[in-house]
Amino acid sequence: MSRSRTDDEPPDLSDLFDELEDLDDVVDEPDAQARLDAVKQLAGEMQGDGGTFGQVIYGFDRHDTAEAALGSLLFGIPMAVEGGTNEAGEFVAEHVLNLVGSLAATVFIVYGVLYVARFQDVRISHPFFGVIPRRLVGVLGVSSITATLLLTAWGRVDWADPWVAVCTVAVAFVPMAIGAALGDILPGS
């Protein structure tokens, strides 16, 4: 998925990463893959002045998981202590289309934060089934687990009524997923 550039544009590190990602698709041997990963790491270290913004981000590892969890908590703790979350959960439990719309909007917003807004140059690497970005799955997964655990641990949901509990968790999940996306990419890892 190389981006197009005109002949009069000088190549930059973004072009290098495009070429490395193209190579990533054809390298099969573990030794060659390890060397390619090392070159990608070296190119990332050489980029820019070492500041937070403007780095090329690819993959999704335990560091990204921790950053996403922290961002999710930063946005989620206010949701856990606010009674309005429970009221909104009860409302969407009675209006399933609102729940579906909220969840779909969340996926689109998180995708936009990660890949469209360009806070960082986030690359899709080894997508699930060839199309679903690992970082998107990771951020959404971390934020949904964090929302469930936080609201359950703090007694904000009553699992005796599982549908309302799921809807309440879904309400908290919306800002927590956005926080997870920002927490993941803004540190620049």
VEXVONU-185512 format. One record per residue: z, y, x of N, C-alpha, C in turn. Coordinates in steps of 0.05 Angstrom, whole numbers, plus 5000, padded with zeros to 4 digits. Example, Ala and Ser with C-alpha at 12.3 -4.5 7.8 and 13.67 -1.06 7.14 Angstrom:
2
515648865264515649105246515649345264;514249555257514349795273515750015258;
This chain:
189
500049765016500050005000500050255017;498150285035498050515052497250765036;498650985042497951225028495351335040;493851475025491351575035491851845049;490551885071490652145085487852215094;487352465097484752555105484552525136;482052525146481552495174482652725191;482852965178483853195194486953215194;488253035179491253015180492152845203;493952955219494952785241496752565230;496652325242498452115232501352185237;503152085220505952135224507451865221;510151885222511651635220511351495193;510751645172510251525147507751335148;505751435163503351265166504051015182;505751045203506650815218508050615201;509850705184511350525166509450395146;507450535137505450405119504050175133;503350225158501950005174503849775179;506449835185508349625189508849465164;508949595141509249455116506849275110;504449375117502049205113502148955131;503148995156503548765174505648575163;507648685151509848525140508748315120;506648395106505548215085504047975097;503147995122501547785134503047625156;505347725165506847585186508447355173;508047115182509446875171511446755189;511046765215512746625234515446785237;517646635237520246765239520646945264;519546855287519747015312518147265309;515847245299514147485295515347675275;516547565253517947725233520247875246;521747745263524047865276523148095294;520948055308519848265325518848505309;517548445286516648655269518948815257;521048675249523448815239524748995260;524748895285525749055307524049305312;521449285310519749515313520149715290;520549615265521049785242523749935246;525749785257528349915262528050135283;526550075305526150265326524750515316;522750475299521250705288523050865270;524850735255526750885239528651045255;529550935278531351085296530051315309;527451295315525951505328525251735310;525351685284524451885265526252125264;525052355263526552605258528752655278;530652825269532852905286535352735281;535052515266537252345261538952435238;538052645223539452745200539252555177;540752615156540852445133538152435118;536952655113534652665096532052625112;530052505099527552475112527252205126;529052025123528751765135527151575118;526051375130524651165115526650945110;526850865085528850665076527250425065;527950195075526749945064528849725065;528449525049530449305047532849395030;534649205026537049255011539149055021;541049155037542948975050545849035040;547848925054550548965046551449255048;550349395067551049685070550149835045;547649775037546549895013548249824988;549149574987550749484965553349644964;554649684987557149834988556650124980;554450244989553850524982553350544952;551850354941551350354912553950324896;555750154905558250114892559950374892;559950504915561450754917560250974899;557651004899556351194881556851124852;556850874846557450784818560250854810;562150814828564950874822565351184819;564051334836564351624834563451734807;561351614796560351704770561751554748;562851314754564051144733566951194727;568551274746571351324741571751524718;570351744718570651924695569851794668;567951614669567151474645569351284636;570851164655572950974648575451104637;575951354644578351494634577751654609;575251694603574451864580574251694555;575551764534575451614508572751624495;571151824501568551844489566751614496;567251484518565751244526566051034505;568450984495568950784475567650864448;567751124441566551214417563451174418;562351244441559451204444558750904444;560350744456559950454455559950344426;561850434410561950354382559450444367;558550694373556150794360553650634367;553250574393550850424400551050134391;553450034387553749764376552649744348;552649964334551649974306548750064305;547650164328544950264329543550144353;542549904350541449744372539149884385;537450024370535250164383536250374403;538450504397539550694416540550554441;541650324438542550164461540150094478;538049984466535649894480534350144494;534150364479533050604491534650704514;537250694512539050794534538650614559;538550354555538250174578535450214590;533450234574530750274585530550544600;531650754588531651014601533150994628;535350844629536850814654535150694675;533650484668531950344688529850544698;528650694680526550894688527751114705;530151214698531351424714532051324742;533251094743533950984769531450934786;529350834774526850794788525851064798;526051264781525151534789526851644812;529451614811531151714833530451574859;530051314858529551154882526751204893;524751204876521951184886520151424879;520951584860519151804852520152074861;522752124859523852394866523552444896;523352244912522852274941525152414956;527652364948529952464963529752344991;528852104993528351965018525651815014;524551735036522051575036522951285032;523251195007524250925001521750744997;521650535013519450345011520250094997;518349974982518849724969518149504989;520149334994519849125014520548855001;518748665003519048394992520048404963;518548514945519348524917519648244904;521448224885521747974870519247924854;518247684854515847604839513447784846;513547914869511448084878511248364865;513048424846512848684833515548824828;517748674827520348804820521748874846;522149134851523449224876526349124879;526949014903529548914908531749134906;531149364916533049584915533649654886;531749664869532149714840534049504828;533449254833535049034823537949054834;538149114860540749134873542449364861;541249594858542649824847543549774818;541649674802542349614774544449394772;544249194789546248974789548949064797;549049214819551649314829552949494808;551449674796552649854776553549714751;552049504742552849364718555449194723;555549074746557948924753560349114756;559949334770562049534774563049634747;561149704729561949804702563549594687;562749344688564149134674566949094685;567149074711569749034724571649264720;570649514723572349744721573449784693;571649764673572549794645574349574636;573849334646575549104639578349134653;578349194678580849214694582649444683;581449654673582949874663583449854633;582849634621583349594593581849774574;579449864583577850044566576049884547;575749624551574149464533575849224524;575449144500576948914488574848694484;574948484500573048274499573448094474;575448154458575748004432573348074414;572248304417569848394403567648424424;566348214433564548224456562148414452;561048444428558748614424559548904429;561748994419562649274424563349314453;564549104465565249124494562649144511;560648984505558149004520556849274516;556849384492555749644487557249864501;559849844502561450044516560950034546;560749794557559949764585557149884590;555349834571552649944574552650254574;554350374558554650664558555550764585;557550634597558650714623556550644645;554950444641552950354660550850574665;550250734645548050934648548651124671;550851274670551351454693552151304719;553351074716554050924740551650824755;549550754741547050674754545750904768;545751134756544651374769546351444794;549051424792550751464815550251264837;549851014829549250804848546650854863;544650944849542051014862542451244882;543851454874544251674892546051594915;548151444910549851354931548451184951;546551024942545050854960543151004978;541651184967539451304983540351564997;542251714987542851975000544151945027;545751745032546751715060544451665080;542251565070539951525087539851265102;541151055092541150805106538650645101;
